[in-house]
Amino acid sequence: MLAHSALCLALDELPPTSGQVTTAAAMGDALLERLRAAGLRFQVAFAR
């Protein structure tokens, strides 16, 4: 994940942001697409 984050920052077109932002705000869908292509899967679990 760290390597793909670095590649995303260096090579991908990212959304315009400024200041201190979270990873999701800084890299958005570009990072998600890279991670999915690498075989990572994400799911949301709801607490009861």
mmCIF file as gemmi writes it, N, C-alpha and C atoms, coordinates in Angstrom:
data_model
loop_
_atom_site.group_PDB
_atom_site.id
_atom_site.type_symbol
_atom_site.label_atom_id
_atom_site.label_alt_id
_atom_site.label_comp_id
_atom_site.label_asym_id
_atom_site.label_entity_id
_atom_site.label_seq_id
_atom_site.pdbx_PDB_ins_code
_atom_site.Cartn_x
_atom_site.Cartn_y
_atom_site.Cartn_z
_atom_site.occupancy
_atom_site.B_iso_or_equiv
_atom_site.pdbx_formal_charge
_atom_site.auth_seq_id
_atom_site.auth_asym_id
_atom_site.pdbx_PDB_model_num
ATOM 1 N N . MET Axp A 1 ? 0.824 -1.177 0 1 0 ? 1 A 1
ATOM 2 C CA . MET Axp A 1 ? 0 0 0 1 0 ? 1 A 1
ATOM 3 C C . MET Axp A 1 ? 0.874 1.248 0 1 0 ? 1 A 1
ATOM 4 N N . LEU Axp A 2 ? 1.951 1.199 0.739 1 0 ? 2 A 1
ATOM 5 C CA . LEU Axp A 2 ? 2.85 2.358 0.793 1 0 ? 2 A 1
ATOM 6 C C . LEU Axp A 2 ? 3.478 2.631 -0.569 1 0 ? 2 A 1
ATOM 7 N N . ALA Axp A 3 ? 3.922 1.587 -1.244 1 0 ? 3 A 1
ATOM 8 C CA . ALA Axp A 3 ? 4.539 1.755 -2.564 1 0 ? 3 A 1
ATOM 9 C C . ALA Axp A 3 ? 3.527 2.282 -3.576 1 0 ? 3 A 1
ATOM 10 N N . HIS Axp A 4 ? 2.307 1.773 -3.541 1 0 ? 4 A 1
ATOM 11 C CA . HIS Axp A 4 ? 1.281 2.243 -4.468 1 0 ? 4 A 1
ATOM 12 C C . HIS Axp A 4 ? 0.877 3.684 -4.154 1 0 ? 4 A 1
ATOM 13 N N . SER Axp A 5 ? 0.903 4.059 -2.892 1 0 ? 5 A 1
ATOM 14 C CA . SER Axp A 5 ? 0.632 5.452 -2.529 1 0 ? 5 A 1
ATOM 15 C C . SER Axp A 5 ? 1.698 6.37 -3.097 1 0 ? 5 A 1
ATOM 16 N N . ALA Axp A 6 ? 2.957 5.952 -3.008 1 0 ? 6 A 1
ATOM 17 C CA . ALA Axp A 6 ? 4.053 6.753 -3.564 1 0 ? 6 A 1
ATOM 18 C C . ALA Axp A 6 ? 3.931 6.877 -5.075 1 0 ? 6 A 1
ATOM 19 N N . LEU Axp A 7 ? 3.613 5.78 -5.753 1 0 ? 7 A 1
ATOM 20 C CA . LEU Axp A 7 ? 3.424 5.819 -7.201 1 0 ? 7 A 1
ATOM 21 C C . LEU Axp A 7 ? 2.251 6.721 -7.575 1 0 ? 7 A 1
ATOM 22 N N . CYS Axp A 8 ? 1.205 6.658 -6.809 1 0 ? 8 A 1
ATOM 23 C CA . CYS Axp A 8 ? 0.035 7.477 -7.056 1 0 ? 8 A 1
ATOM 24 C C . CYS Axp A 8 ? 0.392 8.964 -6.942 1 0 ? 8 A 1
ATOM 25 N N . LEU Axp A 9 ? 1.121 9.325 -5.905 1 0 ? 9 A 1
ATOM 26 C CA . LEU Axp A 9 ? 1.529 10.717 -5.722 1 0 ? 9 A 1
ATOM 27 C C . LEU Axp A 9 ? 2.439 11.184 -6.854 1 0 ? 9 A 1
ATOM 28 N N . ALA Axp A 10 ? 3.306 10.302 -7.311 1 0 ? 10 A 1
ATOM 29 C CA . ALA Axp A 10 ? 4.289 10.68 -8.329 1 0 ? 10 A 1
ATOM 30 C C . ALA Axp A 10 ? 3.729 10.676 -9.746 1 0 ? 10 A 1
ATOM 31 N N . LEU Axp A 11 ? 2.814 9.768 -10.054 1 0 ? 11 A 1
ATOM 32 C CA . LEU Axp A 11 ? 2.444 9.544 -11.454 1 0 ? 11 A 1
ATOM 33 C C . LEU Axp A 11 ? 1.003 9.871 -11.836 1 0 ? 11 A 1
ATOM 34 N N . ASP Axp A 12 ? 0.098 9.831 -10.894 1 0 ? 12 A 1
ATOM 35 C CA . ASP Axp A 12 ? -1.322 9.969 -11.23 1 0 ? 12 A 1
ATOM 36 C C . ASP Axp A 12 ? -1.793 11.418 -11.136 1 0 ? 12 A 1
ATOM 37 N N . GLU Axp A 13 ? -2.848 11.711 -11.904 1 0 ? 13 A 1
ATOM 38 C CA . GLU Axp A 13 ? -3.485 13.02 -11.807 1 0 ? 13 A 1
ATOM 39 C C . GLU Axp A 13 ? -4.392 12.979 -10.58 1 0 ? 13 A 1
ATOM 40 N N . LEU Axp A 14 ? -4.168 13.896 -9.649 1 0 ? 14 A 1
ATOM 41 C CA . LEU Axp A 14 ? -4.871 13.875 -8.371 1 0 ? 14 A 1
ATOM 42 C C . LEU Axp A 14 ? -5.812 15.066 -8.239 1 0 ? 14 A 1
ATOM 43 N N . PRO Axp A 15 ? -6.829 14.936 -7.363 1 0 ? 15 A 1
ATOM 44 C CA . PRO Axp A 15 ? -7.752 16.058 -7.155 1 0 ? 15 A 1
ATOM 45 C C . PRO Axp A 15 ? -7.023 17.237 -6.511 1 0 ? 15 A 1
ATOM 46 N N . PRO Axp A 16 ? -7.432 18.463 -6.83 1 0 ? 16 A 1
ATOM 47 C CA . PRO Axp A 16 ? -6.787 19.631 -6.222 1 0 ? 16 A 1
ATOM 48 C C . PRO Axp A 16 ? -7.125 19.721 -4.735 1 0 ? 16 A 1
ATOM 49 N N . THR Axp A 17 ? -6.115 19.777 -3.9 1 0 ? 17 A 1
ATOM 50 C CA . THR Axp A 17 ? -6.298 19.923 -2.453 1 0 ? 17 A 1
ATOM 51 C C . THR Axp A 17 ? -5.253 20.892 -1.934 1 0 ? 17 A 1
ATOM 52 N N . SER Axp A 18 ? -5.452 21.348 -0.74 1 0 ? 18 A 1
ATOM 53 C CA . SER Axp A 18 ? -4.443 22.196 -0.1 1 0 ? 18 A 1
ATOM 54 C C . SER Axp A 18 ? -4.496 21.974 1.399 1 0 ? 18 A 1
ATOM 55 N N . GLY Axp A 19 ? -3.389 22.251 2.051 1 0 ? 19 A 1
ATOM 56 C CA . GLY Axp A 19 ? -3.321 22.077 3.499 1 0 ? 19 A 1
ATOM 57 C C . GLY Axp A 19 ? -3.113 20.63 3.885 1 0 ? 19 A 1
ATOM 58 N N . GLN Axp A 20 ? -3.394 20.337 5.117 1 0 ? 20 A 1
ATOM 59 C CA . GLN Axp A 20 ? -3.234 18.982 5.637 1 0 ? 20 A 1
ATOM 60 C C . GLN Axp A 20 ? -4.527 18.222 5.387 1 0 ? 20 A 1
ATOM 61 N N . VAL Axp A 21 ? -4.449 17.192 4.565 1 0 ? 21 A 1
ATOM 62 C CA . VAL Axp A 21 ? -5.636 16.425 4.197 1 0 ? 21 A 1
ATOM 63 C C . VAL Axp A 21 ? -5.389 14.938 4.412 1 0 ? 21 A 1
ATOM 64 N N . THR Axp A 22 ? -6.453 14.182 4.447 1 0 ? 22 A 1
ATOM 65 C CA . THR Axp A 22 ? -6.324 12.738 4.61 1 0 ? 22 A 1
ATOM 66 C C . THR Axp A 22 ? -5.88 12.096 3.295 1 0 ? 22 A 1
ATOM 67 N N . THR Axp A 23 ? -5.473 10.853 3.372 1 0 ? 23 A 1
ATOM 68 C CA . THR Axp A 23 ? -5.059 10.114 2.183 1 0 ? 23 A 1
ATOM 69 C C . THR Axp A 23 ? -6.196 10.036 1.177 1 0 ? 23 A 1
ATOM 70 N N . ALA Axp A 24 ? -7.401 9.801 1.656 1 0 ? 24 A 1
ATOM 71 C CA . ALA Axp A 24 ? -8.553 9.698 0.765 1 0 ? 24 A 1
ATOM 72 C C . ALA Axp A 24 ? -8.809 11.007 0.03 1 0 ? 24 A 1
ATOM 73 N N . ALA Axp A 25 ? -8.658 12.123 0.707 1 0 ? 25 A 1
ATOM 74 C CA . ALA Axp A 25 ? -8.879 13.422 0.06 1 0 ? 25 A 1
ATOM 75 C C . ALA Axp A 25 ? -7.741 13.761 -0.9 1 0 ? 25 A 1
ATOM 76 N N . ALA Axp A 26 ? -6.528 13.378 -0.544 1 0 ? 26 A 1
ATOM 77 C CA . ALA Axp A 26 ? -5.367 13.726 -1.367 1 0 ? 26 A 1
ATOM 78 C C . ALA Axp A 26 ? -5.273 12.885 -2.639 1 0 ? 26 A 1
ATOM 79 N N . MET Axp A 27 ? -5.57 11.59 -2.543 1 0 ? 27 A 1
ATOM 80 C CA . MET Axp A 27 ? -5.374 10.699 -3.688 1 0 ? 27 A 1
ATOM 81 C C . MET Axp A 27 ? -6.664 10.111 -4.239 1 0 ? 27 A 1
ATOM 82 N N . GLY Axp A 28 ? -7.719 10.147 -3.461 1 0 ? 28 A 1
ATOM 83 C CA . GLY Axp A 28 ? -9.05 9.759 -3.915 1 0 ? 28 A 1
ATOM 84 C C . GLY Axp A 28 ? -9.125 8.461 -4.699 1 0 ? 28 A 1
ATOM 85 N N . ASP Axp A 29 ? -9.85 8.521 -5.807 1 0 ? 29 A 1
ATOM 86 C CA . ASP Axp A 29 ? -10.118 7.334 -6.612 1 0 ? 29 A 1
ATOM 87 C C . ASP Axp A 29 ? -8.87 6.775 -7.283 1 0 ? 29 A 1
ATOM 88 N N . ALA Axp A 30 ? -7.867 7.627 -7.533 1 0 ? 30 A 1
ATOM 89 C CA . ALA Axp A 30 ? -6.642 7.15 -8.187 1 0 ? 30 A 1
ATOM 90 C C . ALA Axp A 30 ? -5.965 6.075 -7.346 1 0 ? 30 A 1
ATOM 91 N N . LEU Axp A 31 ? -5.865 6.304 -6.045 1 0 ? 31 A 1
ATOM 92 C CA . LEU Axp A 31 ? -5.241 5.299 -5.173 1 0 ? 31 A 1
ATOM 93 C C . LEU Axp A 31 ? -6.124 4.069 -5.05 1 0 ? 31 A 1
ATOM 94 N N . LEU Axp A 32 ? -7.409 4.264 -4.926 1 0 ? 32 A 1
ATOM 95 C CA . LEU Axp A 32 ? -8.328 3.129 -4.813 1 0 ? 32 A 1
ATOM 96 C C . LEU Axp A 32 ? -8.226 2.226 -6.032 1 0 ? 32 A 1
ATOM 97 N N . GLU Axp A 33 ? -8.166 2.806 -7.216 1 0 ? 33 A 1
ATOM 98 C CA . GLU Axp A 33 ? -8.033 2.013 -8.444 1 0 ? 33 A 1
ATOM 99 C C . GLU Axp A 33 ? -6.712 1.251 -8.47 1 0 ? 33 A 1
ATOM 100 N N . ARG Axp A 34 ? -5.618 1.896 -8.041 1 0 ? 34 A 1
ATOM 101 C CA . ARG Axp A 34 ? -4.313 1.218 -7.994 1 0 ? 34 A 1
ATOM 102 C C . ARG Axp A 34 ? -4.354 0.026 -7.043 1 0 ? 34 A 1
ATOM 103 N N . LEU Axp A 35 ? -4.94 0.215 -5.875 1 0 ? 35 A 1
ATOM 104 C CA . LEU Axp A 35 ? -4.98 -0.857 -4.881 1 0 ? 35 A 1
ATOM 105 C C . LEU Axp A 35 ? -5.872 -2.005 -5.335 1 0 ? 35 A 1
ATOM 106 N N . ARG Axp A 36 ? -6.99 -1.686 -5.952 1 0 ? 36 A 1
ATOM 107 C CA . ARG Axp A 36 ? -7.864 -2.746 -6.478 1 0 ? 36 A 1
ATOM 108 C C . ARG Axp A 36 ? -7.164 -3.532 -7.581 1 0 ? 36 A 1
ATOM 109 N N . ALA Axp A 37 ? -6.419 -2.829 -8.448 1 0 ? 37 A 1
ATOM 110 C CA . ALA Axp A 37 ? -5.683 -3.499 -9.523 1 0 ? 37 A 1
ATOM 111 C C . ALA Axp A 37 ? -4.596 -4.412 -8.963 1 0 ? 37 A 1
ATOM 112 N N . ALA Axp A 38 ? -4.094 -4.097 -7.772 1 0 ? 38 A 1
ATOM 113 C CA . ALA Axp A 38 ? -3.073 -4.917 -7.131 1 0 ? 38 A 1
ATOM 114 C C . ALA Axp A 38 ? -3.685 -6.097 -6.376 1 0 ? 38 A 1
ATOM 115 N N . GLY Axp A 39 ? -5.014 -6.182 -6.357 1 0 ? 39 A 1
ATOM 116 C CA . GLY Axp A 39 ? -5.669 -7.323 -5.731 1 0 ? 39 A 1
ATOM 117 C C . GLY Axp A 39 ? -6.239 -7.072 -4.352 1 0 ? 39 A 1
ATOM 118 N N . LEU Axp A 40 ? -6.155 -5.854 -3.839 1 0 ? 40 A 1
ATOM 119 C CA . LEU Axp A 40 ? -6.742 -5.556 -2.541 1 0 ? 40 A 1
ATOM 120 C C . LEU Axp A 40 ? -8.234 -5.369 -2.694 1 0 ? 40 A 1
ATOM 121 N N . ARG Axp A 41 ? -8.973 -5.811 -1.677 1 0 ? 41 A 1
ATOM 122 C CA . ARG Axp A 41 ? -10.421 -5.668 -1.682 1 0 ? 41 A 1
ATOM 123 C C . ARG Axp A 41 ? -10.844 -4.916 -0.439 1 0 ? 41 A 1
ATOM 124 N N . PHE Axp A 42 ? -11.898 -4.141 -0.574 1 0 ? 42 A 1
ATOM 125 C CA . PHE Axp A 42 ? -12.396 -3.322 0.539 1 0 ? 42 A 1
ATOM 126 C C . PHE Axp A 42 ? -13.857 -3.624 0.757 1 0 ? 42 A 1
ATOM 127 N N . GLN Axp A 43 ? -14.288 -3.582 2.019 1 0 ? 43 A 1
ATOM 128 C CA . GLN Axp A 43 ? -15.695 -3.745 2.325 1 0 ? 43 A 1
ATOM 129 C C . GLN Axp A 43 ? -16.012 -2.929 3.565 1 0 ? 43 A 1
ATOM 130 N N . VAL Axp A 44 ? -17.253 -2.543 3.672 1 0 ? 44 A 1
ATOM 131 C CA . VAL Axp A 44 ? -17.711 -1.765 4.809 1 0 ? 44 A 1
ATOM 132 C C . VAL Axp A 44 ? -18.536 -2.685 5.698 1 0 ? 44 A 1
ATOM 133 N N . ALA Axp A 45 ? -18.188 -2.716 6.97 1 0 ? 45 A 1
ATOM 134 C CA . ALA Axp A 45 ? -18.922 -3.533 7.922 1 0 ? 45 A 1
ATOM 135 C C . ALA Axp A 45 ? -19.741 -2.61 8.817 1 0 ? 45 A 1
ATOM 136 N N . PHE Axp A 46 ? -20.974 -2.965 9.049 1 0 ? 46 A 1
ATOM 137 C CA . PHE Axp A 46 ? -21.858 -2.173 9.875 1 0 ? 46 A 1
ATOM 138 C C . PHE Axp A 46 ? -21.953 -2.791 11.252 1 0 ? 46 A 1
ATOM 139 N N . ALA Axp A 47 ? -21.815 -1.961 12.298 1 0 ? 47 A 1
ATOM 140 C CA . ALA Axp A 47 ? -21.954 -2.446 13.668 1 0 ? 47 A 1
ATOM 141 C C . ALA Axp A 47 ? -23.436 -2.504 14.007 1 0 ? 47 A 1
ATOM 142 N N . ARG Axp A 48 ? -23.784 -3.48 14.805 1 0 ? 48 A 1
ATOM 143 C CA . ARG Axp A 48 ? -25.197 -3.615 15.2 1 0 ? 48 A 1
ATOM 144 C C . ARG Axp A 48 ? -25.38 -3.127 16.592 1 0 ? 48 A 1
